[in-house]
Amino acid sequence: MAALTFIHQNLLHSTPKLTTSKPNLKPKRTKTKLSIQTIRESPQASFTDQFVLQLADSLEDSLPSSSSSLPLQKLRDNSSETLLSTQWPSRKDESFRFTDTSFIKNSDINPISHPPNSLDLLEVSRDTQFESFNFVDGFLVDSSFSSSNLPDGVYVGSLSKLSSEGILKRVCELLGDFEWGDLFWSVNGLGAPDLMVVYVPEGCRVENPIYLKYIAVEGADKGSKKMPLSNPRVFVLVEKGGEVGIVEEFVGKVGSECYWTNSVLEVVVGEGGKVSHSYLQKQSLSAAHIKWTSVRQEKTSTYELVEVSTGGKLSRHNVHVQQLGSDTVTELTTFHLSVGDQTQDLHSRIVLDHPRGYSQQLHKCILAHSSGQAVFDGNVKVNRYAQQTDAGQLTRSLLLEPRATVNVKPNLQIIADDVKCSHGAAISDLEDSQLFYFQARGIDLETAREALVFSFGAEVIDKLPYSFVQKQVKDHVKALLKSRRKGSS
């Protein structure tokens, strides 16, 4: 399906179809940490990207010298092999046709090899109502979370400290078992210094959410070519009938530091299990933020995602959900806000293979800067045996400035013949009738616009399952919109 490009003046432009041409790169025989023998034997050797090869080599150099556990070493080996035949994505690739990643490629990427001194953490606010696990520059550090508050059988912590052979075996069986990942998925797999494991045994309900806070401390000055890279990775396994809430919050030091956070979250939900996932992205407006979320759901399970993303010069979230059983529920609710020269990108894929599956997706975006760009590529695939499926998808975007751009590509593929499916897209500025409604009741134009813009995003924020998180996010969004108005006045 051809993508549609919408601009502030509500003009509709068709986008020419791009064809992919084979690169004529000739790989040089370079001594690296990666096996040259593997390159020679690979049928994809002629497509080896020297930049990617050098990045992979620097990632290996940054890893801890101590021996890794079997699951993590297996993940690294598989990711290393994949990177040998993977090109850096360009605008010629269909999945990146509207997302320019040259901002990252043209930087001097330096994988972070060790966590910073603890004193640096004092510069970052860590005010949360619940106890939290803290990732600093991709490394899991001492946290405020006490395992004594967890039900029996629940494990939350580093893979390297996991003593249960049973849990270790389950992690080894399921970790990295995913065929849809791209280059950034493999970069994380090779460069992750450790793996955090969240394990919920059969029939167990964890009352308080597992709060994961990702803090970017090391960063280069705005305009600098240097770009520190971190690769945090989390694996969540909820067994049959288990239930847990996961809150991920990505932050950085106050300022405009340049860095790259490349994060992966894998979720496996057993039969009848439930995972409520809240994802908050508030990193520097000069940073790159790329995230993968992979979800596998067994029958009668539930996965709910609520996302609010406001940070990053380039922010991209890849969400892949696969329903592996009948009567499965998937809900994705996302809100993106661009108040500067930012690209906010959501690529989602939901695959339904079994009867009576349910999926609902709502994506909302506000562009409040003339250089802002938003991308939505949502794919829902209802396969032959997914009869009596109920699937809906809606994307709505609010353009507040001239020249701001939204690229929307909703995609609904239906092979089953007994389904209830719908999708839609709407792109506009605030309507005059809405503003008139406020003015007719004595409310000035500026206050009316402020209320309407905020309420547009509040529909998603109100779906966050924890009240203190809602308040925190609402205050953050209001502050960003207020700074945007001051900047334009």
C-alpha positions in Angstrom: 0.0 0.0 0.0 1.4 3.3 -1.0 2.2 5.7 1.9 0.4 9.0 2.2 2.1 12.3 3.1 0.1 15.0 4.8 1.2 18.6 5.4 -0.3 21.5 7.4 -2.3 22.9 4.5 -4.1 19.6 4.3 -2.9 19.0 0.7 -2.5 15.4 -0.3 0.6 14.3 -2.2 1.3 10.9 -3.6 4.7 9.5 -2.8 6.7 8.0 -5.7 7.5 4.3 -5.4 11.1 3.7 -4.5 13.0 0.7 -5.9 15.8 -1.0 -4.2 19.1 -1.3 -6.1 21.8 -3.7 -5.1 24.8 -2.0 -3.6 28.1 -2.5 -5.5 30.2 -2.5 -2.3 33.3 -4.7 -2.5 34.2 -5.8 1.0 37.8 -5.3 2.0 39.7 -8.1 3.8 40.0 -6.4 7.1 41.3 -8.0 10.3 38.6 -7.8 12.9 37.4 -9.6 16.0 34.7 -11.2 13.8 35.6 -14.4 11.9 36.8 -13.6 8.4 36.2 -17.3 7.6 32.5 -16.8 8.4 32.4 -13.9 5.9 34.0 -16.0 3.1 31.6 -18.9 3.6 28.4 -16.7 3.9 26.3 -16.5 0.7 25.6 -12.9 1.7 29.3 -12.0 1.9 29.1 -9.6 -1.1 26.6 -7.5 0.9 28.8 -7.0 3.9 28.6 -3.4 5.0 32.1 -2.2 6.2 30.5 0.4 8.5 28.4 -2.2 10.2 31.4 -4.5 10.4 33.4 -1.8 12.2 30.5 -1.1 14.5 30.2 -4.8 15.4 33.9 -4.9 16.1 33.7 -1.9 18.4 30.8 -3.6 20.2 32.8 -6.7 20.9 35.7 -4.6 22.2 33.3 -2.9 24.7 32.0 -6.1 26.3 33.1 -7.2 29.7 36.1 -9.6 29.7 34.4 -12.0 32.1 32.7 -15.1 30.8 29.0 -14.8 29.9 26.2 -17.1 30.7 25.0 -19.6 28.0 21.8 -17.7 27.0 23.7 -14.4 26.6 26.6 -15.9 24.8 24.2 -17.7 22.4 22.4 -14.3 21.8 25.7 -12.6 21.0 26.9 -15.3 18.6 23.6 -15.3 16.7 23.6 -11.4 16.5 27.2 -11.3 15.4 26.5 -13.7 12.6 23.4 -11.7 11.5 25.3 -8.5 11.4 27.8 -9.9 8.9 25.2 -9.8 6.1 23.2 -6.8 7.2 23.3 -3.4 5.5 22.9 -0.1 7.4 19.3 0.9 6.6 18.7 3.7 4.0 15.7 5.5 2.6 15.7 3.0 -0.2 14.5 0.3 2.3 10.7 0.2 2.5 10.7 0.1 6.3 12.9 3.2 6.5 11.7 5.2 3.5 10.4 8.0 5.8 13.1 7.6 8.5 16.5 9.0 8.0 19.1 7.3 10.1 22.1 9.1 8.6 22.1 11.2 11.8 23.4 8.2 13.6 25.7 6.8 10.8 27.5 10.1 10.3 28.4 10.3 14.0 31.4 8.9 15.8 29.7 6.0 17.6 31.4 4.8 20.8 29.8 1.9 22.7 29.9 2.5 26.4 32.1 -0.1 28.1 31.4 0.6 31.8 28.9 2.4 33.9 29.7 5.9 35.2 30.6 6.8 38.7 27.7 6.7 41.1 28.1 10.5 41.8 26.9 11.2 38.3 23.5 9.7 39.2 22.9 12.6 41.6 22.4 14.9 38.5 19.4 12.8 37.4 16.0 12.8 39.1 14.9 9.4 40.2 11.6 10.4 41.9 9.3 7.4 41.6 6.6 6.2 43.9 7.6 2.6 43.5 11.0 1.0 44.0 12.9 0.9 40.8 15.6 -1.0 38.9 18.1 1.4 37.3 19.9 1.0 34.0 22.7 3.6 33.7 24.2 3.9 30.2 22.9 0.4 29.5 24.3 -1.2 32.7 22.1 -2.6 35.4 23.3 -1.0 38.7 22.4 -1.3 42.3 18.7 -0.4 42.6 16.2 0.6 45.3 14.2 -2.6 44.6 14.1 -5.1 47.4 13.4 -8.8 46.4 11.8 -9.4 49.8 8.7 -7.5 48.5 8.2 -10.0 45.7 6.0 -13.1 45.9 7.7 -16.5 46.2 9.1 -17.7 42.9 9.4 -14.3 41.3 12.8 -13.3 40.0 13.8 -9.8 39.0 17.5 -9.1 38.4 20.6 -9.7 36.4 20.9 -13.0 34.4 24.4 -13.3 35.8 23.0 -13.5 39.4 20.3 -16.0 38.5 20.8 -19.2 40.5 17.7 -21.2 39.5 18.5 -23.8 36.9 14.8 -24.1 36.0 14.4 -20.4 35.2 17.8 -20.4 33.4 16.6 -23.2 31.2 13.4 -21.4 30.3 15.3 -18.2 29.4 17.7 -20.2 27.3 14.8 -21.8 25.4 13.0 -18.5 24.6 15.6 -15.7 24.5 16.2 -14.1 21.1 13.8 -16.6 19.3 12.6 -13.9 16.9 12.9 -13.8 13.1 11.7 -10.3 12.4 14.5 -8.2 14.0 16.4 -5.7 12.0 20.0 -4.4 12.3 19.3 -2.5 15.5 17.9 -5.6 17.1 21.2 -7.4 16.3 23.3 -4.5 17.4 21.6 -4.8 20.8 22.0 -8.5 20.9 25.8 -8.2 20.3 26.4 -5.2 22.5 24.2 -5.8 25.5 26.6 -6.0 28.5 24.0 -8.0 30.6 20.5 -9.2 30.5 17.8 -8.3 33.0 15.3 -11.1 33.7 11.8 -10.7 35.0 10.3 -14.1 35.7 6.7 -14.6 37.1 5.8 -18.3 37.9 2.5 -20.0 37.1 -0.5 -18.5 38.8 1.4 -15.7 40.5 0.1 -12.1 40.5 2.7 -9.3 41.2 0.8 -6.4 42.9 3.3 -3.5 42.4 4.7 -2.8 38.9 8.3 -3.6 38.0 9.7 -0.1 37.5 12.6 0.1 35.1 14.4 3.4 34.8 16.9 3.9 32.0 19.3 6.8 32.7 21.6 8.2 30.0 24.5 9.9 31.8 27.3 9.9 29.3 26.7 12.2 26.4 28.5 14.5 23.9 27.8 18.2 23.6 25.1 19.2 21.0 26.7 19.6 17.6 29.5 17.2 18.5 30.2 14.2 16.2 30.7 11.9 19.2 27.8 9.6 20.1 28.0 7.2 23.1 26.0 4.0 22.5 24.2 2.0 25.2 22.3 -1.4 24.6 20.1 -2.3 27.6 18.1 -5.5 27.2 15.3 -7.0 29.3 13.5 -10.3 29.0 10.1 -10.8 30.6 8.6 -14.3 31.0 5.2 -14.7 32.6 4.1 -18.3 33.0 0.5 -19.7 32.8 -2.0 -17.5 34.7 0.7 -15.0 35.9 0.3 -11.3 35.9 2.7 -8.3 36.1 3.0 -4.7 35.3 6.1 -3.3 33.6 6.9 0.5 33.6 9.9 1.6 31.4 11.0 5.2 31.7 13.9 6.5 29.6 15.5 9.8 30.8 18.7 11.7 30.5 20.5 14.5 32.3 18.9 17.9 31.9 20.4 19.4 28.7 20.8 18.7 25.1 23.4 15.9 25.2 23.9 13.7 22.2 23.8 9.9 22.7 22.2 6.8 21.3 20.1 4.4 23.4 19.4 1.2 21.6 17.0 -0.8 23.8 15.3 -4.2 23.4 12.4 -5.7 25.5 11.3 -9.3 24.9 8.0 -10.4 26.5 6.6 -13.9 26.6 3.1 -14.3 28.1 1.9 -17.8 29.0 -1.6 -19.2 28.7 -4.1 -16.9 30.6 -1.3 -14.5 31.6 -1.4 -10.7 31.5 1.3 -8.1 31.1 0.5 -4.3 31.4 3.3 -2.4 29.8 3.8 1.4 30.2 6.6 3.0 28.1 7.7 6.6 28.7 10.4 8.1 26.5 11.7 11.5 27.7 15.3 11.6 26.5 17.4 14.5 25.2 16.1 16.3 22.0 19.6 15.8 20.5 19.7 12.0 21.2 18.9 9.0 19.1 16.4 6.5 20.7 15.7 3.2 19.0 13.7 0.6 20.7 12.4 -2.9 19.9 9.5 -4.5 21.8 8.8 -8.2 20.8 5.8 -9.9 22.4 4.7 -13.5 22.1 1.3 -14.4 23.5 -0.1 -17.9 24.3 -3.9 -18.5 24.2 -6.3 -16.5 26.4 -3.4 -14.1 27.4 -3.5 -10.3 27.4 -0.8 -7.7 26.5 -1.5 -4.0 27.0 0.9 -1.3 25.9 0.5 2.4 26.7 3.3 4.6 25.3 4.1 8.3 25.6 7.2 9.4 23.6 8.3 13.0 23.6 12.2 12.9 23.4 14.9 12.2 20.9 16.0 13.9 17.7 15.3 10.6 16.2 13.0 8.2 18.1 11.8 4.9 16.6 9.8 2.2 18.3 9.4 -1.2 16.6 6.6 -3.2 18.1 6.0 -6.8 17.0 3.2 -8.9 18.6 2.4 -12.4 17.7 -0.7 -14.2 19.0 0.2 -17.9 19.4 -3.2 -19.1 20.6 -7.0 -18.5 20.5 -9.0 -15.9 22.6 -5.9 -13.7 22.9 -6.1 -9.9 23.6 -3.7 -7.3 22.4 -4.1 -3.5 23.0 -1.6 -0.9 21.8 -2.2 2.8 22.7 0.5 5.3 21.8 1.0 9.1 21.9 3.9 10.9 20.3 4.7 14.6 20.7 7.3 16.6 18.7 8.1 20.1 19.9 11.4 20.5 18.1 13.3 19.3 15.0 12.4 15.7 15.8 11.3 12.5 14.1 8.9 10.3 16.0 8.4 6.9 14.4 6.2 4.0 15.3 6.4 0.7 13.3 4.0 -1.9 14.6 3.1 -5.4 13.5 0.4 -7.6 15.0 0.1 -11.2 13.7 -3.1 -13.1 14.5 -3.0 -16.8 13.7 -5.8 -18.3 15.9 -9.6 -18.0 16.3 -11.3 -15.3 18.3 -8.3 -13.0 18.6 -8.8 -9.4 19.7 -6.5 -6.5 18.9 -7.1 -2.7 19.2 -4.6 0.0 18.3 -4.9 3.7 18.8 -2.0 6.0 17.8 -2.1 9.8 18.3 0.6 12.3 17.4 1.0 16.1 17.9 3.5 18.0 15.8 4.2 21.4 17.3 7.3 22.4 15.3 7.6 23.3 11.6 10.6 20.8 11.3 8.8 18.1 13.2 8.1 14.7 11.5 6.0 11.8 12.5 5.8 8.3 11.0 3.2 5.6 11.6 3.5 2.2 9.9 1.0 -0.1 11.4 0.5 -3.6 10.1 -2.2 -6.0 11.3 -2.2 -9.4 9.6 -5.2 -11.7 10.1 -4.2 -15.2 8.8 -6.4 -18.0 7.5 -7.2 -19.7 10.8 -7.8 -16.5 12.7 -11.6 -16.7 12.2 -13.9 -14.5 14.3 -11.1 -12.0 14.9 -12.0 -8.5 16.1 -9.2 -6.1 15.0 -9.3 -2.3 14.9 -6.6 0.3 14.1 -6.9 4.1 14.2 -4.2 6.8 13.8 -5.0 10.5 14.4 -2.4 13.3 14.0 -2.6 17.0 15.0 -0.5 19.4 13.0 0.0 22.8 14.7 2.7 24.3 12.5 3.3 24.9 8.8 5.6 22.4 7.0 5.3 19.8 9.8 4.9 16.4 8.1 3.1 13.2 8.9 3.7 10.0 7.0 1.0 7.4 7.6 0.8 3.8 6.3 -2.0 1.8 7.9 -2.0 -1.8 6.6 -4.7 -4.4 7.3 -4.1 -7.8 5.7 -7.0 -10.2 6.0 -6.9 -13.8 4.8 -9.6 -15.2 7.1 -13.2 -14.7 5.9 -15.2 -14.4 9.2 -13.8 -11.3 10.8 -14.6 -7.9 12.1 -11.8 -5.5 11.1 -11.4 -1.8 10.6 -8.8 0.9 10.3 -8.7 4.6 9.8 -6.4 7.7 9.6 -7.1 11.4 10.3 -4.7 14.3 10.0 -5.7 18.0 10.7 -5.2 21.2 12.6 -7.6 22.3 15.4 -11.1 22.9 14.0 -12.6 26.4 14.0 -15.8 25.0 15.4 -14.0 23.7 18.4 -12.3 27.0 19.1 -15.6 28.9 18.6 -17.3 26.6 21.2 -14.8 27.8 23.8 -14.8 31.5 22.7 -18.6 31.6 22.8 -18.3 30.7 26.5 -15.9 33.6 27.3 -12.7 31.6 27.0 -9.9 33.4 25.1 -8.4 31.8 22.0 -5.0 31.0 23.5 -6.5 29.1 26.5 -8.9 27.3 24.1 -6.1 26.1 21.9 -4.0 25.0 24.9 -6.9 23.0 26.3 -7.7 21.3 23.0 -4.1 20.4 22.3 -3.5 18.9 25.7 -6.8 17.0 25.7 -5.9 15.4 22.4 -2.9 13.6 24.0 -4.6 13.2 27.4 -6.9 10.5 25.9 -3.8 8.2 25.8 -2.2 9.4 29.0 -5.3 8.6 31.0 -4.9 5.0 30.0 -1.7 4.6 31.9 -2.5 2.2 34.7 -0.9 4.1 37.6 -2.1 7.5 38.8 1.3 8.8 39.8 2.7 8.0 36.4 -0.3 9.8 34.8 0.4 12.9 36.8 4.1 12.8 36.1 3.5 12.5 32.3 0.8 15.2 32.2 3.1 17.6 34.0 5.9 16.8 31.5 3.7 17.2 28.4 2.3 20.5 29.7 5.8 21.8 30.3 6.9 20.9 26.8 3.8 22.6 25.2 4.4 25.7 27.4 8.0 25.9 26.3 6.9 25.6 22.7 4.5 28.5 23.1 7.2 30.7 24.7 9.6 29.8 21.9 7.1 30.8 19.2 6.0 34.0 20.9 
